[in-house]
Amino acid sequence: MPRFEYIALDARGTENRGVIEANSQNEVVTQLRQAGYFPTSVTIEGQGGGGKVAKKAKAGAPAPVGSPAAKKDKTAALLKKSVPSKTLMIFTRQLATLIDAGLPLLKGLGVLAKQEKNLTLRAAITSMADGVQGGSTFSEAMGQHPKIFNKLYVSMVKAGELGGVLELVLTRLAEFQEKAQKIKNKVKSAMTYPVVVLAIALIILIFLLTMIVPKFTTIFKDMLGEDAQLPAITRYVMAVSDFVKNMFVPPYLWITLAIVAVLYGAWWWMANTPKGTNLKDRIALKAPVFGDLTRKSAIARFTRTLGTLVTSGVPILQALNITKETAGNIVLADAITKVHDAVKEGESIVAPLEASGVFPPMVISMVDVGEETGQLPEMLLKVAEVYDDEVDNAVESLTSLLEPIMIVFLALIVGTIVIALFMPLIEIINKMQSPK
């Protein structure tokens, strides 16, 4: 049997070389694709084709534009990128519709690849179609692209394949993504308003402190003298104005750098250390205004994810592991870990949920009832629906509450500066009106 030298790229774009025994080059290509590789060169051993390609790769010379190797390089680069959640949601819904209509999976992937505008997703669909055609299962082909399809997605598809209900699982997955996207958009819209208002307030504040206050400071010095005793609020506003105006000039520069360093250090600690992340997530759950919204959103995501996975046929322990990875909050992830350990030991999931302090009594009671009646997946999805509505109501309440708070906040900022500037002006006017 002939031996073939090959050069192939894996899903991450890493180059691999080797030798395979096969009857033909096509058989080598098929074997490599089944193993999840993208062959760029297949030659009979000893003919030197593979060696030449390897030398070019070592020298770092790019492949000619338009050549198969260049196209493979471009595809590998695309597959390193992620895909927007909305784009993936549309793909899932369309694929579920096509399969439900009776179209074969391979044909459906071909149709979607032709019409997909996102280049990364199109490359992934084409790669998955090649994998399925080469003998891989759909979930195996999908698992080669972890940047695009997470473990939740792959596990649900695998469960659908094993149960022979792929179209049903894809439909559930599309509904799951649509609901998750809806909640995400609502939370984002609730956060957008205060961020925009705060940004406008900051711009106004900087303008007043750098342009208006210094002019009044000059007037006060000219009219009242350098040693005039100004009101405390005026002196405070003038000091802040001096700092903002000169914050990039010594000695204020050192204070600015110290503040930036402290803020960056705190942000890095919260983002990159377990203790920091734990503290950040606990604060997010207990924050006075946004904490309730964060908690309800996290509970809705947890119950929907777990309910969808178990309903689709994913084993409970595997479903809990996937749910933990997609929880988005380390406090909730710790609670799910304890639930996993309890289920593994044959215990109830209610006790660790209650001990976490994250879940309200209503959620714990509904889960308890679902566990006792053998309808846990259905009960989890009902909880998710309830908390979807709770998130909607919380967003509306938060938006209506933030509007007057932001207005009062802006009024306090501008009002404080106006009062600070007008108090000395009143004194100047009184001096001018009093008889000499």
DRENPASE-172010 format. One record per residue (C-alpha): residue in one letter; x, y negated, z negated. Coordinates in pm, whole numbers, plus 50000, padded with zeros to 5 digits. Each point is the difference from the previous one (the first is absolute). Layout:
BEGIN
AXYZ...
//
This chain:
BEGIN
M500005000050000P501444965750094R501144975849730F499054963450022E501614969949835Y497504973849885I499904965049853A496734990749824L498614972949772D497935007049691A497014979049886R502354975149832G502134995650311T503005019749869E501945017950273N500445037749973R502135023150220G500135037750030V499795031150216I496885021250067E499575032750183A497024999050238N498835010950343S499734964650141Q500374963149924N496214996949964E500025026749730V502734980949812V497944967850023T496925018349868Q501935014949706L501454966249907R496604982950018Q498455026949784A502724993149744G499104963050004Y502904987350211F500114978150311P502525014850246T502104974650194S502405024350171V499865037450073T502805015950209I501435034850052E502885005749759G503374992250154Q498764978050286G501034968549818G496764980650028G499375001149629G503624991049929K499824968850213V496854988549828A501585006549661K503064979350091K497804971050105A498105002349677K503215000149799A501304969850189G496774982049924A499274993150369P496284994050060A498135022350240P499134984750341V496754980249999G497135021250126S501855032949954P498365028549802A502574995449722A499164962849976K496285007949982K500655025549724D502064974449808K497164974850032T497455025649883A502155009649700A500344963149907L496234995050025L499295030249779K502034984449718K497374972749968S496695000949816V496534993050139P497444974949861S497325017249794K497234985350217T501585014650317L500345034249836M496404998249880I498744993750357F502135028850133T498575023949739R496414990050075Q500515003450376L501705034049970A497235012849771T497384988150251L501765016750296I500445033449821D496414999149868A498844994750361G501675032850096L503214986850155P503065022449933L502564985249760L502774998250259K497734982750252G498814975649733L503564990849907G500774994050367V497014976750039L500924980249688A503674997650101K499044984150333Q497804973249844E502044992749684K501544965050005N502205004449694L503285013550139T501005017649678L496715018749967R500005008050372A503475015649967A498845019949697I496865012550180T502095010850299S502465017549769M497165017849817A498465010950332D503375014650104G500265018149668V496485014750028Q500685010450359G503225016349886G498185021649745S500064979049681T496864993549799F498604964950001S500924994749633E503585012050063A500364976250295M498524972049790G502365007649711Q502944990850223H498954963449972P499874991749626K500344962750071I496605000850169F498085028949840N500345003149622K499635031949796L496314993749939Y499344998450374V502085030850086S498585020949713M496414992650099V500675008750365K501695032449892A497005009049783G497694992550293E502035022650228L499985028749751G496254996649945G499174995450368V498344966449932L502584975850138E497394976550149L498174998149664V503214992949809L501054973350250T496604983649962R500395000049621L503514986450036A498764972150227E497254991149749F502575000749720Q502304976350192E497124976750089K498864997049639A503574995349876Q500584973250264K496754982749903I501014998049634K503514988850094N498604971950215K497634988849725V502774998949740K502274981950245S497324974250076A499454994549628M503724993949953T500334977550306Y497884971649863P501964993249679V503335004150182V499024974250264V498674975749739L503145003849787A502194994250305I498094968150083A500214988949637L503765005850001I500454979650320I497934971449856L501925001449672I503404999150173F498874970750218L498804980249699L503115007349795T502544992850276M498334971350188I497494981849779V501315002749643P503524986650083K498464968450151F497974993849685T503105006749789T501794971850186I497014976849944F499965007749627K503714992749964D499674967050188M496924987949814L500605013949650G503775002549990E502405029349970D499465003949625A496194998650006Q498305026149781L497705018750240P497225023649887A501105036149933I497945014350287T501604975150242R503525008849883Y499195037050043V498704995450357M503014978450090A502395026549863V498305027350204S500144977150305D503764994849952F500545037449968V497985008950311K501604972350204N503545010149896M499545037549945F502635008450265V502534975049866P502195005649688P499285001649709Y496425009850090L501365024850255W501345022749723I496615000349827T498305008350332L502435028450068A499525013549647I496204999950040V500235017250342A502435026049860V497735007849705L496925003050223Y501855021950252G501415021949721A496525004649851W498535008350341W502795025050078W499635016449658M496255004050045A500375013350356N502965023749958T499965014049648P497495024449848K499514978449690G499554968750210T497515016650234N498125014049702L499804965649840K498944983550327D497235025450060R498774997749640I499854962150030A498115003850330L497375021549827K499634976949698A500314965850169P497184976949884V498524991550341F501295025650250G500455029649764D496395011850025L500134999050380T503315018750007R498675026949767K496795005450197S501885001150329A502485025749861I497195022249864A498134998550332R503165009750190F500825028549759T496535015749999R499524996050375T503415015150082L499625029649765G496385006250096T500764998750373L502975023649968V498195026149790T496874998150219S502185005950307G501415032249852V503324988249856P500865019349679I499414979349685L503635000349882Q501294989250340A497234973850021L501034985649662N503644997650112I499004981550317T497644977349806K502804991549757E502274989350286T497304977550148A498744985749668G501804966750043N500254995049623I502505017949775V497624999849700L497395018150208A502685023050148D501085010149647A496405008249914I499675021450315T503235018249909K498515009349663V496815011450174H502105021850232D501815015849704A496705006549822V498415016350307K503135020950052E499585013549647G496325007550066E498704971049790S497404973350074I500924967950183V497824978749774A502314998149696P503054985550181L497794975450190E498524987749672A503404998249829S501434977850276G497804970749900V499614990150367F496655016150076P496734986549854P497675023749808M497565001150293V502665014450234I501105025749741S496395010749937M499275004350372V503205020150050D499115021449698V496545007350143G501475007950341E502515024049847E497345018149795T497585003750291G502665009950253Q499374968750207L503164980549921P500794989150360E496474986650055M500054982149664L503394984250078L498664986450328K496944986249820V502294982349752A501944985950296E496784986450153V498994984249668Y503384983349963D500014988550362D496884980249910E501664988749676V503004986950198D497644981450235N498224983649705A503314992549825V501384983150313E496894978350035S500064990849631L503724992750013T499634977850305S497134980449844L502004996649675L503254989350165E498474971050193P499194978349695I503215011149826M502114988750297I498114967150023V500574993049630F503655010350036L500574975550286A498134972649813L502205005049692I503224997850203V499034969050195G498224984449705T503015003949770I502284982550250V497464972150062I499534993649627A503775000349945L500484973550268F497064977849912M500704996749628P503134978550054L498194981050278I497304990049751E502724987249769I501554979950285I496604985150091N499374990549637K503384982749980M499314980850317Q496594988349872S501144990449650P501004962949951K503724993449981
//
